[in-house]
Amino acid sequence: MRVRVMGLAGLLGLVAGVGDALPPAKPAGACRKAVILGELNAGQPYAKPIGNGLEIYMQAIASGWILRVIPVAGAVGDHDYAELATPPYQSVTPLSISTDFAFRAQDAIGWNPRRFRFATSAAAFHRLEEVYTRFEQAGATPPAPLEVELSSQIAEASEGSLQILDARLIPGMADQWKMAATVASHFTTTAHTLVEPPDGKTSALGKILWLRFRVELDVPAGFGVAPGLTVMPRNCRNP
């Protein structure tokens, strides 16, 4: 399936719509968050069940990793539970911890923390997927009511964050790309170790060799958190 590219302007527009659509905050302690701590080595994936038949899956790609939320069992379709809830699509995204889109390794680490959304059930995902499909089929100028409907579906998804706690990387030598400069502002305050390239040759984008991370997932009432995960109270806005 072709996925329409949305740039930063599209992301900002949808985020603004999502903010408007959020319901009032609930009292402290009304909701929970699940916490995952993990490590990633270059070229190696990572999977951790989170509950409701879902798992966090850090998909290893040549340039780093993509954070996905997918079913623990069964086939995975064209899209995942975090991808459709976290615009922009096929563009600069907080779900990609990589040197894609001209990010250098230090830019990828400097985008920290990263915030995203995810559907918490198969039913919620399928509702989001159905609206997204109509949005995609509408072409370059979807009608405003359809954009509002998609924003509303995104607003119903739960929030998550990924924080890089430590990293080892070979830094890239290219000038920082303008888009990276808008988000990669915390490299100096993120623990990291710079590594010399083994062949002594520098590259434009560098490489992420290892990182330690913390993922926090807002989980709604009735979400069956997987055994072994740390669960903490939080202030929440999602129903």
N, C-alpha and C positions, 0 to 999 in steps of 0.2 A: 504494500500500500504506500502511495506517495504521501509524505507528510509535509504540509506547507510550512515553510520557514517563517518564523517570527523573530524579528530583531529586538533590540533592547527597547525601542519605543513601544512595540507590541507588548512586551513584558510589563513595562511600567503602566500601560493602560489597563492591562488585565489585573495587575496587582492593586491599582487604585479601585477598580470595580469590586475586587474581592474585599478590600477593606471596608467599602461602603456596605457590603452585604453581610458582614459578620454580625451575629447577634450580640446582645449585651453580655458583659462579663458575668461569670458566675462567682459565687463566694469562694474564698480560699478553701482548699481541701475538697472541693466538689469533684475534681477530676484527678487523673493520674498520668504519670509519664513513666515509660519503660526505658531503661538505660542499658546500652550495649557498649562494651569495651573490646577492642580488637586490634590486630596488627595486620598489615599488608606488606607482602614482598613482591617486587616487580615480577609480573608475569603470572602471579598466583591469585586465584579468586578466593573469595571469602563468603560463607553463607551462615546465617544464624536465624533459626525460627523465632518469630516474634509473637505468634498466636493467631487465632482465627484462621488457621490453615495457611498463613503467609510467612515469608521469610525475607530478611534483608539479604540481598545478594550483591556483592561487590564484583562486578564482571571485569575480569582482567582484559585489557586491550593493549596494543603495542605501546601506546602513549601514556598508560596509567590505568584508571579504573572508571567504571560507570556504576553509580549507586542505583540499584533497582529494588522494587518491592514486587515479589512474584509469589504465586502459589507454591507451597512446599511440594505438592504432588500434581501430576497431570501436565498437559501440554501448556506451554507459554505462547500466547498469541503475538500479534504484531506489536502490541504495546504493553506496558507494565503499569502497576498501580501508582507508582510515583511519577513516571514520565508524563502521563496525561494530566496529572494534578499540579504539575510544576512547569508552566510555560517560562521561557519561550521553547518552541519545538524545533529540533534540528538546528540549534544555534547555541550561542553561549549559554550554558546552563549550570546551576549549582550542583547538578547530579554528576557532572563530568569532572573528575579529579585527574586531570591529564594535561598534556601539552597540545591538545587539539585547539583549533581556532587561534593559532599563533600565540598561545600562552607559553611562556617559559616555565621551567620546572619551579622556579622560585615564585612565579606569579600564581601557579596552581596552589602552592602551599600558602601563599599570602592571602588567598581568598579564604578567610578563616574568622569566624565560623561560617558555615553555609546553611541556609534555611531552605526547606522544601515542604511540599505537601504530599499526602498519599491517601488513597482510598483504603478504608479499613475492612471492607468486606467485598465479596464477589458481586453482590447486588449493587453496592455503591459504585464499584468500578464499571459495571455494565451500563449503569445510567450515564456515567461520565463519558464512556466510550461512544454511546449512542449520540449524545449531543456533539461530541468532538467530530464524529463522522459527518454529521450534517454541516458542521462548521467548515470542515475540510472541503466538502463537496461544493460549498458555496463559492469557492474561488477566492480571488484576491480581495474582494470587497463584500464580505458577509454582511447581511442586514443587522442593524443595531440590536433588534430583539434577540437575535441568535447569539450575538456577543454577550449580551446580558445574561442569557440562559447559561452559556458556558461559564461565565464568571461566577454565577450562582452555584453551579455544580462544583467548581473549584473551591469556593468558600466553604462548602460542606465537608470537604476533605480535612483530615487531621493534619496538624503541623508537625514537622520534625526538624532536627538540626544535626549537623555533623561538625564536630570540632576536631581539628588536627592537633594532637598533643605533642608529637615529636616527629621528626622526619630526617631522612638522609637523602641527599640529592646531588646530582651533578648539575651545577647551574648552567643556564643558557647564556650565550654571549650576545644575543641580539638585543637591540634597543627594545624597551618595553612597548608592547602594542597598546594603542590608545584605549581599546576596550578593556584590556587587562587592568589598566591603571584605575578604572572606575571601581573595581572590586577588590583588587589584590593589595590591600593597604596594611596588612598585619604580618608581613613576612618577618620583620625585625623582632616582633613580640611573640612569634611562634618558635618554640624550641626546634632547632634544626642543626644538622651537621653537613657541611659542604665537603664533597668527595671529589678528588681529582679523577678525570676520566682514565680508565685503565690503559688506553693506548696513547695517552698524552695529547689527544686531539680534542679540541673544543668543538662545540656545535652550537647552532643558533638557539635551540630550545632547551637543550639539556635533557635530563632524565630523572624521574622520581624513583629511587631505589627501594625505599621502605618508609612506612609511616605507621604511627600508632594513633588511634582515633577513638572518639566517644560519640555515639549516636544517641540522641534523646528523641523519643517518639511520644507525642500526646495520644493517649488512648482513651476512647470514650467509654461511658458506662456500658457494661455488657460485653466489652472486648475481653476475650479469654487470653490473658497474657501467657506466653509460653513459660513452662517451668525453668527456673534458673536465672531468669532476668530480674534485675533489680527494679522494683516499682516504688516510685516516690509520689507524694502529693504535689499538686501544682494548681495555680490559678488557670482557669480555662475559659475560652470564649466559645468553643465549638459545642454544639448540643450533644 
